[in-house]
Amino acid sequence: MRKIKKSCVHCHQSFVLRLNPQQRYCSQRACQNMRKHSWRKHKRADDPDYRINRQLTNKKWQQRHTDYWRNYRARHPEYAERNRKQQRIRDQRHIKGHRKSNAWHLAKSDALPIKNDIKTGIYRIKPVTGAGLAKSDALLVEISLMTMS
């Protein structure tokens, strides 16, 4: 029996085909991980049932492990600091050219604090141009107190 050699599409090393003539990746761990990653990526893109199932599975995991990222950042302060620095760079790049340079544009749509400092009265609401990084369902407004004189 003749040995058939192929080149791995990931590491480009040659390997001997054993069972599957369609085999494209060698047996190295990194190459097999890449094969699995590629399969999942194409499956998510092509199969809506698979994509929805993965989303539901991830959501359930996140609900069971609510403190995961908080604990991870506490155990890996260098990761947290690097992430903060990169976010500042992204923010500066995003707001370049805008009038304001503070983080007003980063608020989540449900970020209203429990203690509300807004007083009863009449307010004028106007849209804010150049809405920054707020979530897509957030309505950004500027509130100015108008006195009745």
SVG drawing of the C-alpha trace seen along z (x, -y; Angstrom):
<svg xmlns="http://www.w3.org/2000/svg" viewBox="-43 -86 49 88">
<polyline fill="none" stroke="black" stroke-width="0.4" points="0.0,0.0 1.3,-3.4 1.6,-6.2 -0.1,-9.4 1.4,-12.6 -0.5,-15.9 0.4,-19.4 -1.5,-20.7 -3.5,-23.8 -2.6,-25.4 1.1,-24.6 2.0,-23.6 4.0,-20.5 3.5,-17.3 1.7,-14.4 0.7,-10.9 -3.0,-10.3 -4.2,-7.4 -8.0,-6.9 -9.7,-10.0 -8.7,-11.0 -10.4,-14.4 -8.2,-15.2 -6.7,-18.7 -5.1,-19.2 -2.3,-17.2 -2.7,-15.8 -0.8,-18.5 -2.9,-20.0 -2.7,-23.6 -3.8,-22.4 -6.7,-20.4 -7.8,-23.4 -7.7,-25.5 -9.8,-22.8 -12.4,-22.9 -12.4,-26.7 -12.9,-26.9 -15.7,-24.3 -17.5,-26.2 -17.1,-29.5 -18.6,-28.2 -21.3,-26.4 -22.3,-29.6 -22.4,-31.5 -24.4,-28.8 -26.7,-27.2 -29.2,-29.5 -30.3,-26.7 -26.7,-26.0 -26.1,-29.8 -29.3,-30.2 -28.4,-27.2 -24.9,-28.5 -26.3,-31.9 -28.8,-30.3 -26.0,-28.0 -23.7,-31.0 -26.5,-33.1 -27.3,-30.2 -23.6,-29.9 -23.3,-33.7 -26.4,-33.5 -24.8,-30.7 -21.4,-32.5 -22.4,-36.1 -19.1,-37.0 -16.8,-35.4 -15.4,-38.5 -15.2,-40.4 -13.2,-37.6 -11.1,-37.2 -10.1,-40.9 -9.4,-40.7 -7.1,-37.7 -5.4,-39.3 -4.9,-43.0 -2.5,-43.3 -5.3,-42.2 -7.7,-44.8 -5.2,-47.6 -4.3,-46.8 -8.0,-46.7 -8.6,-50.1 -5.7,-51.6 -6.9,-50.1 -10.5,-51.4 -9.1,-54.9 -7.4,-54.8 -10.6,-53.6 -12.6,-56.3 -10.1,-59.0 -10.2,-57.7 -14.0,-57.7 -14.5,-61.1 -11.8,-62.9 -13.4,-65.8 -16.4,-65.9 -16.9,-68.9 -16.9,-66.8 -13.9,-64.7 -15.4,-63.1 -17.1,-59.7 -20.7,-60.8 -21.1,-58.7 -20.3,-55.4 -23.5,-55.2 -25.7,-52.2 -29.4,-52.8 -30.4,-51.4 -27.7,-53.2 -30.1,-55.5 -29.0,-55.4 -31.5,-54.5 -31.0,-57.9 -32.2,-60.4 -30.9,-64.0 -33.3,-65.4 -35.8,-67.7 -39.5,-68.1 -40.1,-70.9 -40.3,-71.7 -37.5,-70.6 -36.6,-71.1 -35.3,-67.9 -33.3,-68.1 -31.4,-65.4 -27.6,-65.4 -25.6,-65.2 -22.6,-63.0 -24.0,-60.3 -21.0,-58.3 -20.8,-54.7 -24.1,-54.3 -26.2,-51.2 -28.4,-51.3 -31.6,-51.4 -30.5,-54.4 -32.0,-57.8 -29.4,-60.5 -30.8,-63.9 -29.6,-67.1 -31.8,-68.3 -31.8,-72.0 -33.9,-73.3 -36.2,-76.1 -37.4,-78.5 -40.8,-80.1 -40.4,-83.9"/>
</svg>
